[in-house]
Amino acid sequence: MMQVTTPLLKLVAELVLNKSQRLNFEYSSPNGILLFREVSKLIVAYGSRILPLPNKADMYTSKYKGMSLCLIILTRAISGSFVNFGIFELYGDRALVDALDIIVKMILSIPLADIFAYRKVAAAYFAFLDSLFSCHLSFVLSLDKTTFMLVVGSLESGLKDLSDKISSQDKTTFMLVVGSLESGLKDLSDKISSQCAYAIDNLATFYFTHVIVGELTTSPSALNVSGLISDCAELFSRILRTLFEVVIFEDRGNQWTLSRAILSIMLISEEMFTNVKAQILASYPPDQHQRLSSCFDKLMTDVTLSLDGKNRDKFSQNLTKFKTEFCAK
């Protein structure tokens, strides 16, 4: 079967790659919607057939390769800017929902250790999460708690490495999703860790905008994110600590991206930042606590309680100074 499905999936992946905006339909044209419907049918048909198959010795060839191609297809379709996805919800068309549902089932069927063992799978997985959190965050917020925690938790490993992961697989779908983001933050690849940081920043920014400073929190997405982040406070605290550890102990080329996620999490919970600060200081000798605590205090110098671009840039500058002073002998 793989001899037939793999070339077909590769063909569709090339078809939906909107390179140089070649898929440029008129506003009144239904072609983008019709194309995505066919893409959705393909992904659903493939996923519903591959998932029940028994596992084999060569999991990459038998399952993971096709699943990663499906992730690439949906990522390119979501971020290709040739489909007005609001039309599907407006007219009750399940093409998008069905495609996302089967994709989530596929990624949950892959153990987190296997995702990181196969770099092509990891690249496709985190690129998909980046697009999903950027373009369809409402779908993420509709997941159950366990899946959400696993996916966001995997983002942390994507920032660094795969040392102590997969501790929350026994809980419920929101937690699984967020858990994978946690794992992704630890990945040694700047590209993967940046994708994880972007996803976390999108989630925390949505919470800050609609719950912390929003006047009305009656929308389903706002209510969902409020409950989910409250239930997963420990996970987000762990993510914030991971972000700081990556900045402090590693020389990354994507510190600017990481700073975005750090600020958005700090602004949604001052208590979370205080706890993480205490945890990090506790790992140092007492005679250094005053100096290191002062470094943390300077992080918010001239930084206001907002997430506008100018404020984010100021925090990024402060974080660079923080790293230099914190690591000084």
N, C-alpha and C positions, 0 to 999 in steps of 0.2 A: 504493500500500500504506500510506503514511504517514497518509492520510486515515482509514484504518480503525484502524491499530494505535495511533496517538497517543491518540485518545479512550479506547480500551480500557485502555491503560496508565495513563492519568490516573484512570480509574474505579477500577482496582485499587489505585492509590496512595491514593486516598481511603478505600477499603474497609479497608485494613490500618492506617490511621492510628488508633491507639488513643487518641483524644481523650477526655479526662475518663474514662478507663478504661471506655469503652462496650463494649469487647470483654472482658467479664468472665464467663468460663465457669466452671462448677463443676469442682472438682479431678478428678472422675471422668469429666468430659465429654471426648470425643475431638474436639470441634469445632475447637479451636485447631490441632490436628495436621492435621485434614482441610483446614482453610483454608490452612495453609502448604503442604500438598502441592499444592493447586491453584495457589498462587502460584509454587511451584517449577516446575511444569509450564509455566506461562506464560512465565517467565523463560528457561527452557531452550529452549522452542519459538521464542521471539523471537530469542534470542542465536544459536542454531544456524542461523537463516535470514538474519540481518542481517550476520553476520561474513563469509560468502563473497561478499557483493555487492561489485561494483567501486566504488571511490571516485568521488565526483562533485564538481563544483565547489562546491556548497553542502553541505559535510560536516555542518554542524549539523542542517539539515533532514532530510537523507537518512539519517544514522546517529546523530550525537551526541545529538540530542534524545531519541530512543527509548532509547538506552543510559543516559542520565542518569535517565530515568524508572524504568528497571529498578533503578538504584542506589538511588533514593528508595524504591521498593517494598521492596527487601530490607532497607534500613536500618530502615524503619518496622516491618517484620516481626520483625527481630532484636531491636530495642529496645522492642517493644510489650508485652512481658510477658504475652502470651497463648498462648505456645507453650512446652512443656517440650521443649527440643531434645535433652535426654539420651535421650529415647525413641527417636529416630531411630538413634542409634548402638547402643542396647541391642538393638533388633530388626533391625539391619542394613538400615534404610531409608535410601536414598541421596538423599532429597529435599533435605536441607540441603547435602550434599556436592556434588550435581549443580548446585544453584543457585549455590553459591560458585565452583565450577569455571568455569562459563560466565561469571559476572560478572568473574572475574579475566582470562579471555580477552578480554572486552570492554574492560576498562580498559587492558590491555596493548596493545590495538590503537589506542589514542588517543595520539598523540605528546604528550609533556609540555607542549610549547609550546601545543598546541591546548587542553589542559585549562585553562591559565591564560588563553587568549585568549577563552574563553567562560565568563563568570562563573557561569552557571547550572550548567554542567558541573563547574566547580571546586567549587562549593558542594555538589553531590551527591556528588562524588568524595571529598572530605575528610570529609564527614559519614559516609559509608559506612566509611572507614578508621577513624574514631573508634569507631564501633560494633563493627567487626570486631575491633580490637585490645582492646576492652573486654570483649566477650562471647565471642569465638571465637579467642583468641590461639593455641590449639593448631593451628588451621588455618593461621594465618600461619607458624607454626614448621615446618609440613610442606612449605612451598614450597621450590622449589629456590633455590640461592644467588643467582642472577642476578635473578630476579623479586623476591626479598626486598630486595635492595640498591636496585633501582629505586624500589620503593614507599616504602621508608624514606627514600631520598634525596630523593624529591619532597616529603617533609615539611619538609625544610630550606627549600626555596623557598617553601613556604607560610608560613613565618615572616617572610620578608623581601620578595624580589622574584625575578624569573626571570633574573637576570644570567648566571650561569655554569653552568647546569644541563645535564643530559642527557649526562654524561660517562661513565656506567657502563652504557649500554644494550647494549654489546657483550659484557658479561660473562655470569652465569646466574640462578629466579623470586623468591627471597628478597631478593636484592640490588636487584631492580627495585622491589619493594614498599617496602623501607626507603628506597630512593633517592627515591621520591616524597614520603615524609614529610620528608626533608631539604629538598626544594624548598618544601614547604608552609609550613615554619617562617618563610620569608622573605616570605610574602604580606603585603600591606599591610592586609588585613582581620584584625581581632583575632579574629573568629569562626573563620576558617580556621586562623590560626596557633595558636589555643587548641586546636582539634581535633587538630592535628598534635602539639602538646606533650603532650596527654593520651595519644595513641597511643604516643608515644615513652616517656612515663613508665610506661605499662602494661607495655611490653616490658622496659624496664630494671628495673622493680620485680620482674617475674617472674624475671628473671635473678638479681637480688640475693637474693630470697627462696628460690629453689630451688637455686641454684648456689653463691652466696657463703656464705650462712648455713645452707642446707639440709643436713641430715645425710645424706640419700640423694639421689643424682642419677641414679637408674636409670630414672626414668620417661622415656618417649619424648620428651615435650615438653622436659624438662629437658636431656636429652642433645642434642636438636636446637638449643636456644637456646645451649647452651654452645659447640657447634661453630660455629654461624652467627655469633655475636658475636665469637668469636676470629678467624674469617676476615674479618670486616668491621670490625676494630678501627679502621682508618683512617677509615672512613665515620662511625663513632660519635664519633671524635675531632673530625671536621669538624662534626658536628652540635653537639657541645658548644661548639665555638668560635663557631658561628653563634648559639647561644643567648646566649652572653656578649656578642657584638657587638650583638645586638638590644637587650639590656638596657642596654648602655653608651651606644650611639649613637642610640637611638630612644626616644621618649616613647610608650610603649604603655600601654593600659589593662588589659592582661592579664599584668602582671609576676608576679602571684601564681601564675598558672597556669604560666608559664615557669619559675618557681623550682622547681616540683615536678619537672620534667624535668631541670633542671640538677643537683639534689641526687642524684637516682636514678642518673644517669650518673656523677657524681663518685664515688659509693660503690662502683660496680662496678669502677672502675679508678683508683687514685690516680695511676698513671703517665700516664694519659690527661689528667687534670687538670693535672699538672705540665707536660706538653708544650704544652697549650693556653695555660697561663699564660705560658710562655716565648715562644710565638708572638706573643701579644698585646703583651707587654712589648717585644719586638723591633721593633714598629712605632712605638715612642715614643723620644724622645731619651734618651740614656744618663743624663742628669742627673735624669730623672724616675723611673728604674727603682726606686730604693729606696722612694720614696713609694708607687708603684703596687703594688709587690710586697707592701708592708705591707697594702694594701687587700685583696689576695687572701688573705693570711694570716688576716685577721680574719673571713673568711667562715665559718670553721668554729668560731668562738668559741661555746662552750657547746652545740655541736651534736655529738651522738653518732653512732655508726655504726649507725643504724637509720632506718627509714622510717615510723615511727608519726606520727600527726597532730601531736602536740606538737612533735616534732623538726623536722618539715617547716615548721611555723609559725615556729619559731625561726630556721630557715635563711632563710625568706622575709623576716623582719625584718632579718637580717644583710645580705641581698642589697640591700634598700632603702638601708641605710647605705652599702654598698659602692658603689652607683651614685652617691650623693651625694658621697662622698669621692673616688671615682675621677675624677669629672668636674669637681672643684673646680679652679679656676684657680690 
